[in-house]
């Protein structure tokens, strides 16, 4: 089967999948003994901020009509491999991993969103292809992961734009990196650095419920925009919690 035929098959499978609710895996970074970056205040750790925002994001997404799976719902340690395993087991439409930054000099601030670096994405796609038993399935697996990588950039741009607009944070842009938690996910996947926990102003704000709610709302808005875009022309109207789903005229 040619690559064109495989791409058509993949497109048909994607169209069928549009009938199902949009499913998001929310990954609260760190946890348990892996505290992540420390804040300036005693007891302030990245793992607590990520879990708090993840819970709020899950709640907001569910209000908007999304299905949500969380990789962790309590203060527990998870390996990166286990996070990826849980994400793929959920068969998500997208994956978002939440983190807080630290700079060492305590002067940097702002938000940034990462996608898997292109070379790493291509390696993962080839690796997925080698696990299949025949050439057709191998080609489909490779195309599926490469398509997910392209969609990841779209998701990242939507999330970053909403995060900057609604939180007023410094825009550090969309970037690429070889993060392991992104490498194994077979869906559009991004990692969001929600701010610098060790910055005297931004770090203190990240610990407050008000800022966490703003971040969660912004992330949900970005995901909703992405969901509507990838499901066009049969858009699902998810921009508001009480929106009624209907086909685009």
C-alpha positions in Angstrom: 0.0 0.0 0.0 1.3 3.4 -0.9 1.9 6.3 1.6 -1.0 8.1 -0.1 -3.4 5.2 0.5 -2.2 4.9 4.1 -2.8 8.6 4.6 -6.3 8.2 3.3 -7.0 5.3 5.6 -5.6 7.3 8.5 -7.9 10.1 7.6 -11.0 7.9 7.5 -10.1 6.5 10.9 -9.8 10.0 12.2 -13.2 10.9 10.8 -14.8 8.0 12.6 -13.0 9.0 15.8 -14.7 12.4 15.6 -18.0 10.9 16.7 -16.5 10.1 20.2 -16.1 12.8 22.9 -12.8 14.6 22.8 -10.5 13.0 25.4 -7.7 14.9 27.2 -5.0 13.4 29.4 -3.8 15.9 32.0 -0.4 15.1 33.5 0.5 16.9 36.7 4.3 17.0 36.7 6.5 15.5 39.4 4.8 14.1 42.6 5.7 12.2 45.8 9.5 12.1 46.4 10.0 14.0 43.1 9.1 17.5 44.4 10.2 19.4 41.3 11.4 23.0 41.5 11.3 24.6 44.9 9.6 28.0 45.5 10.8 30.8 47.7 8.4 30.0 50.5 8.9 27.1 52.8 7.0 24.0 51.6 6.4 25.5 48.1 7.2 22.9 45.5 6.4 22.4 41.8 4.5 19.1 42.4 1.9 20.9 44.5 1.3 23.7 42.0 1.0 21.2 39.1 -1.5 19.0 40.9 -3.6 22.0 41.9 -3.8 23.4 38.4 -4.3 19.9 36.9 -7.4 19.4 39.2 -8.8 22.7 38.2 -8.1 22.1 34.5 -9.8 18.7 34.7 -12.8 20.3 36.3 -13.0 23.1 33.7 -12.6 20.7 30.8 -15.4 18.4 32.1 -17.7 21.4 32.4 -17.0 22.2 28.7 -18.0 18.6 27.7 -14.6 17.0 27.4 -13.6 13.6 28.8 -10.5 13.9 31.1 -8.0 11.3 32.3 -5.4 12.4 34.9 -2.1 10.6 35.1 -2.1 11.3 38.9 -4.8 12.6 41.2 -2.8 12.7 44.4 0.7 13.4 45.6 2.3 10.2 44.2 5.5 9.5 42.4 5.2 8.2 38.8 8.1 7.3 36.5 8.0 9.0 33.1 7.4 5.6 31.5 4.3 5.1 33.7 3.0 8.5 32.8 3.3 7.7 29.1 1.8 4.2 29.6 -1.2 5.7 31.4 -1.6 8.4 28.7 -1.5 5.9 25.8 -3.9 3.5 27.6 -6.5 6.3 27.7 -6.3 6.6 23.9 -6.5 10.4 24.1 -7.1 13.1 21.5 -4.4 15.2 23.2 -2.0 15.2 26.2 -0.8 18.1 28.3 1.9 17.9 30.9 2.0 20.7 33.5 5.2 22.1 35.1 6.6 25.1 36.8 10.0 26.6 35.9 13.0 27.7 37.9 16.0 29.7 36.9 18.5 29.7 39.7 19.1 33.4 39.5 15.4 34.1 40.4 15.2 36.8 37.8 13.4 35.0 34.9 9.7 34.9 34.5 7.1 34.0 31.9 5.3 31.0 30.4 6.4 28.7 27.6 5.0 25.6 25.9 7.1 22.8 24.5 6.6 20.2 21.8 8.8 17.2 21.1 11.8 18.2 19.0 11.4 17.1 15.3 14.4 14.8 15.3 13.1 13.0 18.4 9.6 12.8 16.9 11.0 11.2 13.8 13.0 8.7 15.8 9.8 7.8 17.8 7.8 7.3 14.6 10.4 5.0 13.1 10.6 3.1 16.4 6.8 2.7 16.4 6.9 1.4 12.8 9.4 -1.3 13.7 7.1 -2.7 16.3 4.4 -3.6 13.7 4.2 -7.0 12.1 3.7 -5.9 8.4 4.6 -3.0 6.2 1.1 -1.5 6.0 0.7 -1.3 9.8 4.2 -0.1 10.1 3.6 2.8 7.6 0.3 3.6 9.4 2.0 3.7 12.8 4.7 6.0 11.4 2.3 8.3 9.7 0.1 8.5 12.8 2.9 9.6 15.1 4.2 12.2 12.5 0.7 13.5 12.2 0.4 13.8 16.0 3.7 15.7 16.1 2.3 18.2 13.5 -0.9 18.6 15.5 1.2 19.1 18.7 2.5 22.4 17.3 -1.0 23.5 16.6 -2.0 22.6 20.2 1.0 24.4 21.6 0.3 27.6 19.8 -3.3 27.6 20.9 -2.4 26.9 24.6 0.4 29.4 24.6 -1.7 32.2 23.1 -4.5 31.8 25.6 -2.1 31.5 28.5 -0.4 34.8 27.7 -3.7 36.5 26.9 -5.6 35.4 30.0 -2.8 35.4 32.6 -0.8 38.4 31.4 2.4 36.5 31.7 5.6 37.2 29.8 5.5 35.2 26.5 8.5 32.9 26.2 7.1 31.3 23.1 6.6 27.8 21.8 9.7 25.7 21.9 11.0 22.3 21.0 12.8 19.9 23.3 13.4 16.1 23.7 11.4 15.6 26.8 10.8 11.9 27.5 7.3 12.4 28.7 6.4 13.7 25.3 8.4 11.2 23.3 6.3 8.2 23.9 2.8 9.7 23.7 0.9 8.6 20.6 -1.3 11.7 20.4 -0.7 15.5 20.1 1.3 16.3 23.2 2.6 19.5 24.8 4.5 20.4 28.0 3.6 23.7 29.6 5.9 25.7 31.9 3.3 27.8 33.8 5.8 30.3 35.2 8.9 30.5 37.4 8.3 29.3 40.9 11.5 30.9 42.2 10.6 34.4 40.9 9.7 36.6 43.9 6.5 37.9 42.2 5.5 35.2 39.7 6.4 32.4 42.1 4.3 33.8 44.9 1.4 34.2 42.5 1.6 30.6 41.3 0.8 29.5 44.8 -2.4 31.4 44.9 -5.8 29.9 44.0 -6.7 33.0 41.9 -3.6 32.5 39.6 -4.1 28.8 39.4 -7.7 29.3 38.3 -6.7 31.8 35.6 -4.1 29.3 34.3 -6.5 26.4 34.3 -9.1 28.6 32.4 -6.5 29.6 29.8 -5.3 26.1 29.3 -8.9 24.9 28.9 -9.6 27.6 26.3 -6.5 26.7 24.3 -7.5 23.0 24.3 -11.1 23.9 23.3 -9.8 25.9 20.4 -7.5 23.0 19.3 -10.4 20.5 19.6 -12.7 22.7 17.5 -10.0 23.1 14.8 -9.0 19.5 14.5 -12.7 18.4 14.3 -13.6 20.8 11.5 -15.8 20.9 9.5 -18.0 19.0 12.0 -16.9 21.3 14.8 -17.9 20.6 18.4 -18.8 23.8 20.1 -16.8 23.6 23.4 -15.9 27.2 23.9 -18.3 27.6 26.9 -19.4 25.3 29.7 -23.1 25.4 28.7 -22.5 25.3 24.9 -24.7 22.9 22.9 -22.8 20.7 20.5 -24.0 21.1 16.9 -22.6 20.7 13.4 -21.2 23.8 11.7 -23.7 25.2 9.1 
